[in-house]
Amino acid sequence: MNSNLHSESAGYTRVDDAAIGQFQRILGVECVFADTETRTQYGHDETEDLSYPPEVVLKPETPNEIADILRYCHERLIPVTPIGARTGLSGGALSLYGGVGLSLERLNRILNIDTQNLQATVEPGVITQVFQEAVEEHGLMYAPDPASRGSCFIGGNIAENSGGPRALKYGVTKDFVLNLEVVLPTGEIIWTGANTLKNSTGYNLTQLMVGSEGTLGIVTKAVMKLVPKPAHNMLMLVSFNSAEKACEAVSAVFRAGITPSALEFMERDAIDWTLKFVDDVSLPVGEEVAAHLLVEVDGNNPEQLMAECEQISALMEEYGATEILFADDEQQKNALWKLRRKVGEAVKAHSVYKEEDTVVPRYALPVLLKEVKDIGRKYGFQSVCYGHAGDGNLHVNIIRGELSEEQWNVTLEKGIREIFELTASLGGTISGEHGIGLVQRPFLDVVFSSTHRNIFQQIKQAFDPNGILNPGKAI
């Protein structure tokens, strides 16, 4: 657990009675919360056991209300932390310096689904799965689907450039964002681009905002691209006696000219812990099984999909697959996807842990996995690995287990740095979809030079000259 850093020592102003009164005038008394219970509730996300409560929680409903809040905080030097569904894993929604916790949960409307142009306009507090199901009623699909899609917000997905399993074929959040309405830290409201598929007019502020982790502006509307929903999909679960051979098989699928809609990796511990955590999913796993690949293909031609599955199966057997199971119906498909999506929760329920979000070119995935395990043995920690293998995106969950306070809080950082240095040496980087937030900031020098980091600071200064918006994150 952590408490706030002292805001005054960082040059910020504390939230006093005058500020509370101003926020109440902007929002009404019923949308301003300074009680301990609410502040504590909004002071954590899913990042380890960290807790940084804001001094006050505000729940605006309109862009103009947000503009008034930011303008006042900019003038008073009060820090503002945007808060979505609090499902993040890098500490991006933690109010490090107290100040205002700006909840976007009331901006939760799907404003328009344009079936002619295959796009939709949504507010940031819309739950991702709710949005997906709404467009599916029109035969359309919003493809990014993080594991927390049943609770995470579109705004948070934009802030972190979220991905998920089907990013493999369709792309991550940035590939679906056409235009954004943004409130700047100084209170101005702008649209970043145009509602078009092509735009080479000036700097691309839309893509600059995507993945900026709430440090440059507050997204209040998003125009999202949609695609036609495929009519069919097929799902297979492939067992391997070697986790490294499973990773080797991944690249072979793409070299054969096949692009699955998803290709997920789960090593043995991830499977075992999740089966214990999820009551309504049963899966016999032989003692010799070291890892599974979950492979999905989709499209509109069932015969073509079956041919792809047969080709994938043959490739998997070449790399030592011991069993290939096909999901026979929607119930089995849903059960297998539930097993995959619940891995993170299962690991967290099993032990105190730290999650690192490494990503490398997919051909380097077997080397990354092997070396992560070697680093674990060197520093005495166990890791549970799973992730979006088709993207080269490996989630490394480091389990505390029997590590001492010294090992967990001091020595382990050396091991994490070695993992990140390994990742960089393989042509990868230190976050594929979870962002930098708070917990990865100490490692930015592994992948960015001082020149890079100075450019980031200059961009931040241009958007947020007083540094009030989500301070202490990302850069």
Number of C-alpha atoms within 10 A of each C-alpha: 8 12 15 17 13 14 18 13 9 10 14 20 18 19 21 11 9 9 17 18 13 14 26 16 11 17 19 13 13 9 14 19 19 15 11 13 11 15 21 15 15 25 26 26 23 17 23 17 12 16 22 24 27 31 25 24 27 26 22 23 17 14 20 16 16 26 21 19 24 28 18 18 26 21 11 16 22 25 29 30 27 25 31 29 22 22 21 23 22 28 27 34 32 31 32 27 30 28 27 30 27 24 21 27 20 15 20 19 16 20 13 11 20 14 15 6 13 16 25 22 21 23 25 27 25 24 25 25 19 17 20 19 14 16 23 15 10 14 14 20 21 24 26 27 21 22 21 19 20 13 17 23 28 31 32 30 28 26 28 26 25 24 26 24 30 23 22 22 17 18 16 23 27 23 17 21 23 23 23 28 20 23 24 21 27 22 22 16 19 13 16 19 20 14 19 12 12 8 12 7 8 7 11 12 13 19 19 13 24 24 22 21 28 27 28 25 27 29 28 24 25 27 23 22 24 22 17 14 18 13 11 12 18 22 26 21 19 21 28 25 19 20 22 19 18 27 28 20 23 27 20 18 20 15 9 11 9 14 17 25 21 23 27 27 28 27 22 24 17 24 24 16 20 24 19 13 18 16 8 10 15 12 11 6 14 9 8 12 17 20 26 27 29 22 24 22 23 21 15 12 12 14 9 13 19 14 11 20 21 12 14 23 19 12 17 25 16 12 18 15 23 14 15 16 12 15 15 11 10 12 10 14 19 14 17 19 16 16 22 21 19 19 26 21 16 20 24 18 13 15 12 14 22 22 22 23 22 24 28 25 17 22 20 18 27 21 16 25 17 12 16 23 17 14 19 17 13 10 16 17 20 20 22 22 24 26 26 25 32 31 26 27 27 26 25 23 21 22 20 19 14 11 16 11 11 9 16 18 10 11 15 21 15 13 19 21 16 16 23 25 18 22 26 17 14 17 12 23 22 26 20 23 23 26 26 26 26 20 20 21 15 13 16 18 12 17 16 12 10 10 9 12 14 13 12 13 12 12 14 19 13 11 16 18 14 20 22 26 30 27 21 17 25 23 20
